[in-house]
């Protein structure tokens, strides 16, 4: 799902607000119920309009609304809220101008950015779900939550958190980089994926600027790793290939 970058952006025109994957059933799409959309301007913002030097980008507005799942048997409701933002647009008749877009700052329950295999350990899933919600508010915190999920996934994969120091013979803690190196000996491809997630998570932990595309890239490679590690997708597809060949396609 992360490859559709058009729905994981900053600001949307009201008429073009996209539908998102349902966080409950996973089959339907949650779309904005326009009847629930409320946009309000605080008094302090409205009062500034009387100033001679007032500009449109001075306006402060808040919005809230509901997204509803298209699956009738599900009917999930996602609460969305945020502010508005001026978006520069081009009109064929009047040229460049501005329109008001709505900018989500929170969605609950948050739509999933990637698919999570059903057998994913709950503690891992919980941190990924948290990253979905944080995505709308804080890229760094979202990335750090992904990093934490990797730690828990390595626990599930029996990767130790400690090792014996060669020089002293004492038991010492392994940091995430050390644990990834341990895992990477037997799984270099996804060890590299975990290392990439560690790098992204470190940026978030240290308060460094993190680009939206970099975070979406992290989600995307994580989806592939989870599909392989939890569901064994490559092995599953190999079984199917052999089955088709062995039976000449006749089941």
C-alpha positions as CSV (number, residue, x, y, z in Angstrom):
1,X,0.0,0.0,0.0
2,X,2.9,2.4,0.6
3,X,3.6,2.6,-3.1
4,X,0.5,4.7,-3.6
5,X,2.1,7.9,-2.4
6,X,-0.8,10.1,-3.6
7,X,-2.9,9.3,-0.4
8,X,-0.1,9.7,2.1
9,X,0.5,13.4,1.6
10,X,0.3,16.6,3.7
11,X,-2.8,18.5,2.5
12,X,-5.9,17.6,0.5
13,X,-8.6,19.6,-1.3
14,X,-11.9,18.8,0.4
15,X,-13.5,17.5,-2.9
16,X,-10.4,15.3,-3.5
17,X,-10.0,13.8,0.0
18,X,-8.9,10.2,-0.7
19,X,-10.2,7.0,0.7
20,X,-7.8,5.0,2.9
21,X,-7.5,1.3,3.7
22,X,-9.8,0.4,6.6
23,X,-7.9,-0.1,9.8
24,X,-10.5,-2.7,11.0
25,X,-11.5,-5.0,8.2
26,X,-8.7,-4.4,5.7
27,X,-11.1,-5.0,2.8
28,X,-13.1,-1.8,2.6
29,X,-12.0,1.8,2.3
30,X,-12.7,4.6,4.7
31,X,-13.9,7.7,2.9
32,X,-14.7,11.2,4.2
33,X,-18.4,11.7,5.1
34,X,-18.8,15.3,4.0
35,X,-21.8,15.8,6.2
36,X,-19.5,15.4,9.3
37,X,-16.9,17.8,8.1
38,X,-16.6,20.9,10.3
39,X,-14.2,23.7,9.6
40,X,-14.0,26.6,12.1
41,X,-11.9,29.7,12.5
42,X,-11.0,30.8,16.1
43,X,-12.0,34.3,17.1
44,X,-8.4,35.6,17.4
45,X,-7.9,34.7,13.7
46,X,-11.1,36.1,12.5
47,X,-10.5,39.4,14.3
48,X,-7.3,39.9,12.3
49,X,-9.2,40.3,9.1
50,X,-9.9,43.9,10.0
51,X,-6.2,44.8,9.8
52,X,-5.2,46.9,6.7
53,X,-2.2,44.6,6.1
54,X,-4.1,41.4,6.5
55,X,-3.1,38.5,4.2
56,X,-5.0,35.3,3.4
57,X,-2.2,33.1,4.9
58,X,-2.9,34.7,8.3
59,X,-6.0,32.6,8.6
60,X,-6.0,29.8,11.2
61,X,-8.7,27.2,10.9
62,X,-9.3,23.8,12.6
63,X,-11.3,20.9,11.1
64,X,-12.7,17.6,12.2
65,X,-14.6,14.9,10.4
66,X,-15.5,11.2,10.1
67,X,-14.3,8.6,7.6
68,X,-16.6,5.6,7.2
69,X,-15.8,2.2,5.9
70,X,-17.3,1.1,2.6
71,X,-17.9,-2.5,3.8
72,X,-21.4,-2.6,5.3
73,X,-20.6,-5.5,7.6
74,X,-17.7,-3.4,9.0
75,X,-18.8,0.2,9.2
76,X,-15.6,1.4,10.9
77,X,-15.5,5.1,11.8
78,X,-12.2,6.9,11.7
79,X,-12.1,10.3,13.4
80,X,-9.9,12.8,11.6
81,X,-8.8,16.3,12.7
82,X,-6.3,18.9,11.8
83,X,-6.0,22.4,10.4
84,X,-6.3,24.1,7.0
85,X,-3.6,25.2,4.7
86,X,-3.5,27.4,1.6
87,X,-2.7,25.4,-1.5
88,X,-1.5,27.2,-4.7
89,X,-3.6,26.1,-7.7
90,X,-3.7,26.8,-11.4
91,X,-7.0,27.8,-13.0
92,X,-7.0,27.7,-16.8
93,X,-9.2,30.9,-16.9
94,X,-7.9,32.9,-14.0
95,X,-4.3,31.7,-13.6
96,X,-2.6,30.9,-10.3
97,X,-4.5,31.3,-7.1
98,X,-5.1,29.8,-3.7
99,X,-7.6,27.3,-2.4
100,X,-8.0,26.0,1.1
101,X,-6.9,22.5,1.8
102,X,-7.4,20.4,4.9
103,X,-4.3,19.0,6.6
104,X,-4.8,16.0,8.8
105,X,-2.9,16.0,12.1
106,X,-4.6,13.0,13.6
107,X,-6.5,9.9,12.5
108,X,-8.0,7.4,14.9
109,X,-7.9,4.5,14.5
110,X,-5.2,5.2,11.9
111,X,-5.5,3.7,8.5
112,X,-2.7,1.2,7.8
113,X,0.1,2.4,5.5
114,X,1.3,-1.2,4.9
115,X,-0.2,-4.7,5.3
116,X,0.8,-6.5,8.5
117,X,0.7,-10.3,8.3
118,X,-1.9,-11.8,10.7
119,X,0.7,-13.9,12.5
120,X,2.8,-10.9,13.3
121,X,3.5,-10.9,17.1
122,X,1.1,-8.5,18.9
123,X,3.9,-6.5,20.4
124,X,5.4,-5.9,17.0
125,X,2.0,-5.1,15.4
126,X,1.2,-2.6,18.2
127,X,4.3,-0.6,17.5
128,X,3.7,-0.6,13.7
129,X,0.0,0.5,14.4
130,X,1.4,3.3,16.6
131,X,3.7,4.4,13.7
132,X,0.6,4.6,11.4
133,X,-1.0,7.1,13.8
134,X,2.1,9.1,14.5
135,X,2.7,9.5,10.7
136,X,0.2,12.3,10.6
137,X,1.7,14.2,13.5
138,X,5.4,13.5,13.8
139,X,7.6,11.7,11.3
140,X,10.4,11.2,13.8
141,X,8.2,9.6,16.4
142,X,6.6,7.4,13.7
143,X,10.1,6.2,12.5
144,X,11.2,5.6,16.1
145,X,8.1,3.4,16.7
146,X,9.1,1.4,13.6
147,X,12.6,1.0,15.1
148,X,11.1,-0.3,18.3
149,X,9.0,-2.8,16.4
150,X,12.2,-4.2,14.9
151,X,13.6,-4.8,18.4
152,X,10.5,-6.8,19.3
153,X,10.6,-8.7,16.0
154,X,14.2,-9.7,16.7
155,X,13.0,-11.0,20.1
156,X,10.5,-13.1,18.2
157,X,13.2,-14.4,16.0
158,X,15.3,-15.4,19.0
159,X,18.0,-12.9,18.3
160,X,19.8,-12.4,21.7
161,X,19.9,-9.0,23.4
162,X,23.2,-9.8,25.1
163,X,26.6,-11.4,24.2
164,X,29.9,-12.3,25.9
165,X,32.6,-9.7,25.5
166,X,35.7,-11.3,24.0
167,X,38.2,-9.3,26.1
168,X,36.5,-9.5,29.5
169,X,34.3,-12.6,29.3
170,X,31.5,-10.5,30.8
171,X,27.9,-10.5,29.5
172,X,27.2,-7.2,27.8
173,X,24.1,-5.8,26.2
174,X,23.8,-5.8,22.4
175,X,22.5,-2.6,20.9
176,X,20.1,-2.8,17.9
177,X,23.0,-2.5,15.4
178,X,24.7,-5.5,17.1
179,X,21.6,-7.6,17.1
180,X,21.0,-6.8,13.4
181,X,24.5,-7.9,12.6
182,X,23.9,-11.2,14.4
183,X,20.6,-11.7,12.4
184,X,22.3,-10.7,9.2
185,X,24.7,-13.6,9.2
186,X,21.8,-15.9,8.2
187,X,19.6,-13.4,6.5
188,X,21.6,-10.7,4.8
189,X,18.7,-9.3,2.7
190,X,16.4,-8.6,5.5
191,X,19.2,-7.8,7.9
192,X,19.9,-4.9,5.5
193,X,16.2,-4.0,5.7
194,X,16.4,-3.9,9.5
195,X,19.5,-1.8,9.3
196,X,17.7,0.7,7.0
197,X,14.9,0.9,9.5
198,X,17.4,1.4,12.3
199,X,18.9,4.3,10.4
200,X,15.5,5.9,9.8
201,X,14.6,5.3,13.5
202,X,17.8,6.9,14.7
203,X,17.0,10.1,12.7
204,X,13.6,10.2,14.5
205,X,15.2,9.6,17.9
206,X,17.7,12.3,17.5
207,X,15.2,14.9,16.3
208,X,16.8,15.2,12.9
209,X,14.7,16.2,9.9
210,X,13.1,13.2,8.2
211,X,11.5,13.4,4.8
212,X,8.1,12.0,4.1
213,X,9.4,9.9,1.2
214,X,12.1,8.4,3.4
215,X,9.6,7.3,6.0
216,X,7.3,5.8,3.3
217,X,10.3,4.0,1.8
218,X,10.9,2.5,5.3
219,X,7.3,1.3,5.6
220,X,7.5,-0.2,2.1
221,X,10.7,-2.3,2.7
222,X,9.3,-3.3,6.1
223,X,6.2,-4.7,4.5
224,X,8.3,-6.9,2.2
225,X,10.4,-8.1,5.1
226,X,7.4,-9.0,7.2
227,X,5.7,-10.8,4.3
228,X,8.8,-12.9,3.9
229,X,9.8,-13.5,7.6
230,X,6.3,-14.0,9.0
231,X,4.4,-15.5,6.1
232,X,7.3,-17.1,4.2
233,X,6.1,-15.7,0.9
234,X,9.1,-16.8,-1.1
235,X,8.8,-20.4,0.0
236,X,5.0,-20.3,-0.5
237,X,5.4,-19.1,-4.1
238,X,8.1,-21.7,-4.8
239,X,5.7,-24.4,-3.7
240,X,3.1,-23.0,-6.1
241,X,5.5,-22.9,-9.0
242,X,6.5,-26.5,-8.4
243,X,2.9,-27.6,-8.1
244,X,2.0,-26.0,-11.5
245,X,4.9,-27.6,-13.2
246,X,4.5,-31.0,-11.7
247,X,0.8,-31.1,-12.7
248,X,1.2,-29.4,-16.1
249,X,-1.2,-26.8,-14.8
250,X,-4.0,-29.3,-14.4
251,X,-5.3,-29.5,-10.8
